[in-house]
Amino acid sequence: MKTHWIAIDWGTTNFRAFLMSGSQPVSRISQPCGLLSVEKGQFASTLQTLLHAWLEELGNLPIVMAGMVGSQQGWHEVPYAPLPCLAEDLAARTLAFTTDWGSPAWIIPGANGNSRFSQPDVMRGEEVQLLGLALLHPASQHTALLPGTHSKHAQMVNGEITSFATFMSGEIFSLLSQHSILGRALPEQQEDTDAFLSGVKAARQGAPFTHLIFSARTRRLAGEIAETGVHSYLSGLTIGYELQAVPAGQQAWLVGSPSLTARYQLAAGELGLNLSAINGDDCFIHGLRHLFTQLQGNPS
């Protein structure tokens, strides 16, 4: 019989857990209860409540966690693994502890280093997805984009994360669409592919970003984009602007949810970029399974 364990991606806004039987997920939990919604000192009780059905049925299963759960605002702060880093480096810096109800638990450390733009940068959770990508598609080199609230552009050499850079595209879109004049007094928004691609094309023109985003208002006023397509246009602007950082002709992986990677591929096609999509959950599960195997051999 295969051994059960629990893989968790606990981020700032979302919580996702996978009940694993060996290397295969057999059940999933997804809740909007990330770090921002957990009261101080309540991580253990929150997790026990979320996992209650699995724990009641199968006992005090091992739990392996990654993401912002290991940040300063998380359950237990786990110092980053510096770049360049391999799976072995992540495993060596992983925090091991026992939960209040008796489950052995681990929190993966994340990674930090300087970006290619000479800025300090950090990631928590994406390092597991990158490891999974390298396991699923072995190669001497990988370039990967991990779109999200804080998108990551990363490079790997022989399975080792060598550099990455963060782009706040998702958060910028949220702020502009919900908390700026650009999104004020709009009707219910609809998916508008033409408006999205118009935003991607505008981003390609090289205008300063703070000037560029104002076109979401002026183009609406001029009747060039529909009032119901302003969010689509803003999405095209922010994603298109982010993709300017990908060198022309560069082949790269897109690691994320199917809906988000499809949006990035649509923008990439307009920009002449070759981006291949892979499911982010599959990468996360494979990466965390590999780390769990190492941790079982090195429980300390």
RACORDA-V44704 format. One record per pair of residues at least 24 apart in sequence whose ideal C-beta (glycine too) atoms are under 6 Angstrom apart, sorted by the first residue. I is the first residue (numbers start at 1). J is the second residue. D is the distance in Angstrom with one decimal. If there is no record, write none. Layout:
# RACORDA-V44704
i=[I | I]
j=[J | J]
d=[D | D]
This chain:
# RACORDA-V44704
i=[4 | 4 | 5 | 5 | 6 | 6 | 7 | 7 | 8 | 9 | 9 | 9 | 9 | 10 | 10 | 10 | 11 | 11 | 12 | 12 | 19 | 23 | 35 | 35 | 35 | 43 | 44 | 48 | 60 | 60 | 61 | 62 | 63 | 63 | 64 | 64 | 64 | 65 | 66 | 66 | 66 | 67 | 67 | 68 | 69 | 70 | 76 | 78 | 78 | 80 | 80 | 80 | 80 | 81 | 81 | 83 | 84 | 84 | 85 | 85 | 86 | 87 | 87 | 91 | 91 | 91 | 106 | 111 | 115 | 116 | 121 | 121 | 123 | 126 | 128 | 128 | 128 | 129 | 129 | 129 | 129 | 130 | 130 | 131 | 132 | 132 | 132 | 132 | 133 | 133 | 133 | 134 | 135 | 135 | 136 | 143 | 144 | 144 | 145 | 145 | 146 | 147 | 147 | 147 | 167 | 169 | 169 | 172 | 173 | 173 | 173 | 176 | 177 | 177 | 182 | 182 | 186 | 186 | 187 | 187 | 189 | 189 | 190 | 192 | 192 | 195 | 195 | 195 | 195 | 196 | 196 | 196 | 197 | 199 | 199 | 199 | 200 | 200 | 200 | 200 | 203 | 203 | 203 | 209 | 239 | 240 | 243 | 243 | 246 | 253 | 255 | 255 | 256]
j=[58 | 61 | 61 | 62 | 61 | 63 | 64 | 288 | 65 | 66 | 67 | 125 | 284 | 65 | 67 | 69 | 67 | 68 | 36 | 68 | 54 | 289 | 68 | 73 | 74 | 75 | 100 | 101 | 102 | 103 | 103 | 104 | 103 | 105 | 106 | 288 | 292 | 107 | 108 | 125 | 128 | 124 | 125 | 124 | 107 | 107 | 107 | 107 | 109 | 109 | 110 | 111 | 112 | 109 | 111 | 113 | 160 | 162 | 111 | 161 | 160 | 131 | 290 | 291 | 294 | 295 | 295 | 161 | 165 | 163 | 165 | 166 | 152 | 152 | 284 | 287 | 288 | 255 | 280 | 283 | 284 | 154 | 161 | 287 | 283 | 284 | 286 | 287 | 253 | 255 | 283 | 159 | 286 | 290 | 286 | 252 | 253 | 255 | 252 | 254 | 255 | 256 | 260 | 264 | 242 | 238 | 242 | 238 | 234 | 235 | 238 | 234 | 231 | 234 | 216 | 217 | 227 | 230 | 227 | 228 | 228 | 231 | 228 | 229 | 232 | 225 | 229 | 232 | 233 | 232 | 235 | 236 | 270 | 233 | 236 | 237 | 236 | 240 | 267 | 270 | 237 | 240 | 241 | 241 | 267 | 267 | 267 | 271 | 273 | 278 | 280 | 283 | 280]
d=[5.3 | 5.5 | 5.6 | 4.4 | 5.3 | 4.6 | 5.6 | 4.7 | 4.3 | 5.9 | 5.1 | 5.8 | 5.8 | 5.7 | 4.8 | 3.8 | 4.6 | 5.1 | 5.9 | 5.0 | 5.3 | 5.2 | 5.2 | 5.5 | 5.9 | 3.8 | 4.9 | 5.8 | 4.3 | 4.3 | 6.0 | 4.9 | 5.2 | 4.5 | 5.0 | 5.5 | 5.0 | 4.9 | 4.1 | 4.9 | 4.7 | 5.4 | 3.7 | 5.4 | 6.0 | 4.4 | 5.9 | 5.0 | 4.5 | 5.7 | 4.9 | 5.7 | 3.8 | 4.9 | 5.1 | 3.1 | 4.9 | 4.7 | 5.4 | 5.4 | 4.9 | 5.4 | 5.9 | 5.5 | 4.2 | 5.8 | 5.5 | 5.9 | 3.8 | 5.7 | 6.0 | 5.4 | 5.7 | 4.9 | 5.5 | 4.0 | 5.3 | 5.2 | 5.7 | 4.2 | 5.1 | 5.7 | 5.7 | 3.7 | 3.4 | 5.9 | 3.7 | 3.3 | 6.0 | 5.8 | 4.9 | 4.4 | 5.0 | 6.0 | 5.7 | 4.1 | 4.4 | 5.5 | 5.7 | 5.3 | 4.8 | 4.9 | 5.1 | 5.3 | 4.6 | 4.7 | 4.6 | 5.5 | 5.9 | 5.9 | 4.7 | 5.6 | 5.2 | 5.6 | 4.6 | 5.4 | 6.0 | 5.6 | 5.5 | 5.6 | 5.8 | 4.3 | 4.6 | 3.3 | 4.0 | 4.8 | 3.4 | 4.1 | 4.3 | 4.3 | 5.8 | 4.1 | 5.5 | 4.3 | 2.4 | 4.0 | 4.3 | 3.7 | 4.6 | 4.7 | 5.3 | 3.1 | 4.3 | 5.9 | 4.8 | 5.5 | 5.9 | 5.6 | 5.6 | 5.8 | 5.0 | 5.4 | 4.4]
